[in-house]
Amino acid sequence: MTDTSAAEEEKDPDIELFVKAGSDGESIGNCPFSQRLFMILWLKGVVFNVTTVDLKRKPADLHNLAPGTHPPFLTFEGEVKTDINKIEEYLEDMLAPPRYPKLSAKNRESNTAGNDIFAKFSAYIKNIRPENNAVLEKSLNKALAKLDEFLLSPLPEELQDGRNVAEGGSIRKYLDGDTLTLADCNLLPKLHVVKVLFLLLLSNYRQKVMINQLQKWAVSRYSISLPLVFHSDLFVSGCLFQDLVLCPKFL
């Protein structure tokens, strides 16, 4: 094998991720779906470019690149990919071991844990009829409690070797163990939005009740790991408070 062909094999594919811009039209805006794809690419360890798209002034070349599509989407070696779930599958297939880490969860249940929280939170926080608060809050609490139960329930491999199991249950860091998986890339950004909006939009009484309840659960331990994942304020600065308020479409 020549040096040139070896270098070509070692070169990362040409990947560009297009994400929604923040309220200033330039910074990375709040979009848990964009963050999901960013996390996947970051965890894969591949070099990629990020382009922010101002939806108010979408450039003509981007319109031609992905007509009728809002970010996030990406190009992989020039090929446009727009479906988020299919992008996840594609990246897992194309960026595979031994060069890139496998990110799929070992346990199937990890992929669906907490998958209804975002919708229930959206219904709860958008509600303008006080008489519906109790029912919607109960539904949200039930979804959070279900995720909490999953986080505290030891995984099969934890039961086998006794690892990460304490008196109160599993103390693993993430959904499928101590390593981030595709399941976390999907859920963690959404939980981050939920936590921030709790602080921003709820009345003091409702906020206090829900925050106190959240802090008692393993969900709080899990959701706080998002900023720690990157050892920086990437997602904190990317989730600008004004964008969280101005972009209810992502709830």
VMD Tcl script that draws the C-alpha trace (Angstrom):
set ca {
  {0.00 0.00 0.00}
  {1.40 3.37 -0.97}
  {1.70 6.26 1.46}
  {-0.94 8.15 -0.53}
  {-3.53 5.36 -0.37}
  {-2.83 4.82 3.32}
  {-3.38 8.51 4.02}
  {-6.64 8.42 2.08}
  {-7.87 5.48 4.16}
  {-7.04 7.34 7.37}
  {-8.79 10.52 6.28}
  {-12.16 11.25 7.84}
  {-15.13 11.51 5.47}
  {-16.24 15.00 4.51}
  {-19.15 15.78 6.85}
  {-20.99 19.05 7.31}
  {-23.75 19.44 9.89}
  {-26.32 22.18 9.31}
  {-28.03 23.38 12.49}
  {-30.54 26.06 13.39}
  {-28.94 29.39 14.28}
  {-29.65 31.22 17.52}
  {-31.61 34.46 17.83}
  {-28.55 36.42 16.66}
  {-28.57 34.50 13.38}
  {-25.03 33.18 13.86}
  {-24.53 31.21 17.07}
  {-25.78 27.66 17.56}
  {-29.43 27.86 18.55}
  {-31.47 25.72 20.85}
  {-32.51 22.57 19.04}
  {-32.32 19.20 20.79}
  {-32.39 17.46 17.41}
  {-29.32 19.37 16.23}
  {-27.63 18.58 19.52}
  {-28.49 14.92 19.07}
  {-26.59 14.75 15.78}
  {-23.76 16.89 17.15}
  {-23.33 14.49 20.07}
  {-23.23 11.48 17.77}
  {-20.54 12.99 15.55}
  {-18.56 14.23 18.55}
  {-18.66 10.84 20.25}
  {-17.62 9.14 17.04}
  {-14.48 11.26 17.13}
  {-14.82 12.27 13.49}
  {-13.80 15.68 12.19}
  {-16.82 17.60 10.88}
  {-17.90 21.13 10.06}
  {-20.90 22.92 11.55}
  {-22.90 25.53 9.64}
  {-25.60 27.55 11.37}
  {-28.71 28.36 9.35}
  {-30.75 31.48 10.06}
  {-34.31 30.40 9.28}
  {-35.32 34.03 8.76}
  {-32.77 34.47 5.98}
  {-32.15 30.99 4.64}
  {-29.49 31.31 1.91}
  {-30.48 30.30 -1.61}
  {-27.67 27.76 -1.87}
  {-28.95 25.95 1.22}
  {-32.47 26.01 -0.17}
  {-31.14 24.34 -3.30}
  {-29.14 21.87 -1.22}
  {-32.11 20.66 0.84}
  {-35.33 22.21 -0.53}
  {-38.21 22.27 1.92}
  {-36.03 20.99 4.76}
  {-35.33 22.74 8.05}
  {-32.15 21.99 9.98}
  {-30.75 19.80 11.26}
  {-29.50 17.92 8.24}
  {-26.05 16.97 7.05}
  {-23.99 16.18 4.01}
  {-21.80 13.07 4.02}
  {-19.26 13.08 1.21}
  {-21.57 15.47 -0.63}
  {-24.69 13.34 -0.17}
  {-27.54 15.14 1.63}
  {-29.21 13.37 4.56}
  {-32.33 14.94 6.09}
  {-34.18 12.33 8.17}
  {-32.81 12.45 11.73}
  {-33.48 8.82 12.64}
  {-32.05 7.60 9.34}
  {-29.04 9.88 9.79}
  {-28.38 8.22 13.13}
  {-28.53 4.76 11.56}
  {-26.38 5.88 8.64}
  {-23.65 7.34 10.84}
  {-23.61 4.24 13.02}
  {-23.18 2.11 9.89}
  {-20.65 4.29 8.07}
  {-18.56 5.34 11.09}
  {-18.05 1.84 12.43}
  {-15.35 -0.02 14.41}
  {-12.48 -0.49 14.49}
  {-11.77 3.12 13.58}
  {-14.89 4.64 15.15}
  {-16.67 3.52 18.33}
  {-19.98 1.70 18.27}
  {-22.66 3.84 19.94}
  {-25.76 1.64 19.79}
  {-27.12 0.55 23.18}
  {-26.66 -3.05 24.32}
  {-30.08 -3.18 25.94}
  {-33.13 -2.53 23.77}
  {-35.04 -0.93 26.65}
  {-32.46 1.86 26.84}
  {-33.57 3.15 23.43}
  {-37.14 3.87 24.55}
  {-36.51 5.04 28.12}
  {-38.00 8.50 28.63}
  {-39.29 8.73 25.05}
  {-42.65 10.22 26.10}
  {-41.35 12.89 28.51}
  {-40.88 15.61 25.90}
  {-44.44 15.38 24.57}
  {-45.96 15.31 28.05}
  {-43.84 18.24 29.16}
  {-44.92 20.19 26.08}
  {-48.59 19.63 26.89}
  {-47.99 20.61 30.52}
  {-46.06 23.80 29.94}
  {-48.23 25.06 27.06}
  {-51.46 24.57 28.97}
  {-53.38 27.79 29.60}
  {-56.37 26.24 31.34}
  {-55.71 26.00 35.10}
  {-58.29 23.25 35.54}
  {-56.12 20.95 33.39}
  {-52.89 21.53 35.33}
  {-53.36 18.67 37.78}
  {-54.05 16.04 35.11}
  {-51.18 17.15 32.89}
  {-48.79 17.39 35.82}
  {-49.74 13.90 36.93}
  {-49.10 12.58 33.42}
  {-45.67 14.26 33.30}
  {-44.77 13.00 36.76}
  {-45.71 9.50 35.72}
  {-43.39 9.69 32.70}
  {-40.53 11.07 34.81}
  {-41.10 8.43 37.47}
  {-40.97 5.72 34.80}
  {-37.60 7.02 33.58}
  {-36.41 7.26 37.17}
  {-37.38 3.65 37.77}
  {-35.45 2.59 34.68}
  {-32.33 4.48 35.76}
  {-32.44 2.87 39.19}
  {-33.12 -0.64 37.87}
  {-29.87 -2.57 37.39}
  {-29.11 -3.64 33.84}
  {-28.66 -7.39 33.20}
  {-24.87 -7.07 33.06}
  {-24.88 -5.07 36.31}
  {-26.78 -7.85 38.05}
  {-24.30 -10.41 36.76}
  {-21.13 -8.75 38.02}
  {-22.55 -6.56 40.79}
  {-21.04 -3.46 39.22}
  {-22.77 -0.09 39.67}
  {-25.32 -1.54 42.07}
  {-25.82 0.10 45.45}
  {-28.46 -0.24 48.14}
  {-30.76 2.20 46.35}
  {-30.36 0.53 42.96}
  {-28.18 1.15 39.93}
  {-25.79 4.09 40.09}
  {-24.73 3.96 36.43}
  {-24.02 7.28 34.74}
  {-26.12 6.87 31.61}
  {-29.08 4.96 30.21}
  {-27.14 1.90 29.08}
  {-24.21 1.93 31.49}
  {-21.24 4.20 32.10}
  {-20.72 4.97 28.42}
  {-22.82 7.33 26.33}
  {-24.87 5.69 23.59}
  {-27.26 6.77 20.84}
  {-30.05 6.57 23.41}
  {-28.39 9.31 25.47}
  {-27.78 11.45 22.38}
  {-31.54 11.42 21.85}
  {-32.74 11.94 25.43}
  {-30.18 14.17 27.15}
  {-30.67 17.30 24.98}
  {-34.44 17.05 25.47}
  {-34.09 16.74 29.24}
  {-31.82 19.78 29.21}
  {-34.56 21.81 27.53}
  {-37.10 20.52 30.06}
  {-34.93 21.58 33.01}
  {-34.21 25.06 31.65}
  {-37.83 25.74 30.74}
  {-38.94 24.66 34.19}
  {-36.81 27.50 35.53}
  {-37.93 30.02 32.92}
  {-41.60 29.64 32.26}
  {-43.38 28.13 35.22}
  {-44.90 30.18 38.00}
  {-42.95 30.17 41.25}
  {-45.28 27.69 42.94}
  {-45.41 25.19 40.07}
  {-41.67 25.57 39.54}
  {-40.89 24.87 43.18}
  {-43.06 21.78 43.32}
  {-41.63 20.25 40.15}
  {-37.99 21.14 40.83}
  {-38.17 19.75 44.36}
  {-39.59 16.54 42.98}
  {-37.01 16.28 40.23}
  {-34.13 16.73 42.66}
  {-35.23 13.66 44.58}
  {-34.96 11.45 41.52}
  {-32.14 9.78 39.61}
  {-33.40 11.75 36.59}
  {-31.77 14.84 38.09}
  {-28.45 13.01 38.45}
  {-28.68 11.82 34.87}
  {-29.78 15.07 33.21}
  {-27.05 17.13 34.86}
  {-24.48 15.08 32.96}
  {-25.09 16.86 29.64}
  {-22.81 19.88 30.23}
  {-20.28 17.55 31.88}
  {-20.18 15.36 28.79}
  {-18.25 17.97 26.87}
  {-16.32 19.46 29.80}
  {-17.35 22.90 28.55}
  {-20.27 25.28 28.27}
  {-21.00 24.16 24.70}
  {-24.58 23.15 25.34}
  {-25.18 25.84 27.94}
  {-24.17 28.55 25.47}
  {-25.90 26.73 22.64}
  {-29.20 26.69 24.53}
  {-29.68 30.42 24.85}
  {-32.56 31.29 27.14}
  {-34.17 33.58 24.56}
  {-34.05 30.79 21.98}
  {-35.73 28.40 24.38}
  {-38.59 30.83 24.74}
  {-38.79 31.82 21.08}
  {-38.72 28.30 19.66}
  {-41.74 26.39 21.07}
  {-41.79 24.34 17.85}
  {-39.15 22.09 19.41}
  {-41.30 21.25 22.42}
}
mol new
graphics top color blue
foreach p $ca { graphics top sphere $p radius 0.5 }
foreach p [lrange $ca 0 end-1] q [lrange $ca 1 end] { graphics top cylinder $p $q radius 0.2 }
display resetview
